[in-house]
Amino acid sequence: NFSWLLVERALRIVLGLAVSVWVTRYLGPQDFGLLSYSLAFIAFFSWLSDLGLRQITVRGLREKHDKKDQILWKVVGFKLIGANVSVLLIATSISYLKPDDDLLRLVIWLASLSYILQTFSVIDLFFQSRVLSKYTAMASACSIVATSALKIYFIVAKYSVVYFAMATLFDLLVT
């Protein structure tokens, strides 16, 4: 379990750093600043989409194995509600703060949709409760490789910053 997590984390750091440097150089200060600002802005709302359910869910799944389906579906429901409220608050906040910057609002809105996809990360919590992180580590490693390849394609094909915001969604979708 530990070795799988270690390999996944090392791959994420090494490949992520290499591709991030390339993306940074490609986008330049203006567009990379826009992307970074967008990701930082939506991170401010992450508490609402997660609701602090990770540890509680893992413990509940360990203690009440016979009710795992009920627990997982309730957590999905709560996280989905929190994610939708987060996206709504993010869209409302940025529209109020930056009403004239259409590109920024689009990038933030696209990146904020990742909270909805993160709802289904409860599958990872099930595997954590069973100490079977091997499977989620493999899925995460595949997603970082696929997302890195997609970002490299976006660079080579000279795509705009909007596509790099969509790459964050692709990463979660693949995972």
N, C-alpha and C positions, 0 to 999 in steps of 0.2 A: 504494500500500500504506500509506504513512505517513498520507495524508490520510484514508483510511477508518478507520484506527486512532484518529486524532485526533478525528474526528467522533464515533465510538463512545464514546470516553473522555469527551468533553465532554458528550454526552447522558447518559451514566451519572452524571456528577458533578452536572449541573444538575437532571435529573429525580430522581435518587436523593436529593439534598439536600432538594428541595421535598417529596417524598413522605415522607421520613424525619422531617422536622419535623412534618408533619401526623400521622403515625403516633405520634410521641412525644407530641404534645399529646393525641391521642385516648386512648392507652393509659394515660397518667398515670404517675406515678413508680413505683407498685407493679408494674404489669404490664410497663411498658417496662424496668424494672430486671430483672425476671424474664427477659424476652427477651434483654436484653443479657448477663446472666449466663450464660444458656444458650449463646449464640453464642460468648462468650469461653471457656466451659468446653470446648466441642467443638473450638475452635481450638487448644487445647493438644495435641490428638491429631492435628493435621493432618499432621505429619511422617510419621506411620505410614501414612496413606492415600495420600500422594503418593510416598513412597519416593525422592524426589529424582531421578525419572526424566525430568523435562522436558528438560533440556539434553542428556542422553545420548541420548534418543530422537530429538530433532531432528537431532543430529549423525549418528547412525546412519542415519536416513532420507535425509540428504543424501549420505552416502558410499556407501550400499548400496541404491540405488533398486530394484534387482532383487529385493531381499529385504524390500520394504516390508510385505507382508502378514504374513510371519513376525514381523517386528519389532513391528508394531502388535498382533497377537494376543498375543504374549508380554507386552507392556506392559499390555494389558488384563487379562490373567490375574494379573500381579503386583499391579496396582492394585486389582483386585477382591478379592484375598486381603487386601491391606493395609487396604482399606476395611471389609471384614467384621470383621477383627480390631479395627479402630478402633471400630466401632459396638459390638462386644462389650465392649471395655474401657471405653468411655464409659458404657454401660448398667450394667456392674458397678460402676464407680467411683461413679457418682451414686447408685446404690442403697445402696451402703455409706456414702457421705457424708451423704446426705439421705433416709433410709428413710421418713420420715413425710410428705414433701412430694410428693404424687402429681402435682400440676400441674407442678411443676418437672421431675420425672422424665419426664413425657409430652412437655413442650416440648423438653427436651434430646434425648430419643430421636427425636422427629420431625426436629429440626434435624440430628441426626447421620446420618440416612439420606441426607443430601446427599452424603456421602462415597461412597456406592455409586453415585449418579448421576454423580458427578465422574469415575468410572472411564472413562466414555465420552468424556471430553474429549480423549482421544488423537487424535481426529479433528482437533482444533485443532492438535496437534503436527505432523500430516501437512501441513496447510496452511502452517504456519510453515516447515517444511523446504523448501517449494516457493515461499516468499515470496508466498503467495496469501492473506494475512490479510484481504483484502477480504471474503471469504465468511464468515469467522468474525466479523468486525466487524459485518456486516449481521445475522447470527444473534444476536449479543449485543445489538445495538441493538433488535431486535425483542423479545428476551426482557425487556429493561429496561422497554420500553413496556408489554408485556403484564403483567408483574409489578406495575408501578406502577398500572396500571388495576385489577388484582385487589385490591391493597392499598386503593385508594380505595373500591372496592366494599365491602370488609370494614369500612371506617370508616363509610360511609354506612349500611350494613345493621347496624351495631353488633355486629360479631362479636367473639369473645373473642381473647385472646392466642394461643391454640392455632392459630388460623387464620393468624396472622401467621408462626408457625413453619412452617406448611405452605407459605406463600408462598415461603420459601427453596427448598423442594423444587420448587415450580412453576417458579421461575426457571431452575433447572438442567435441568428436564425440557424447557422450551421451547427453551433453548439447544441 
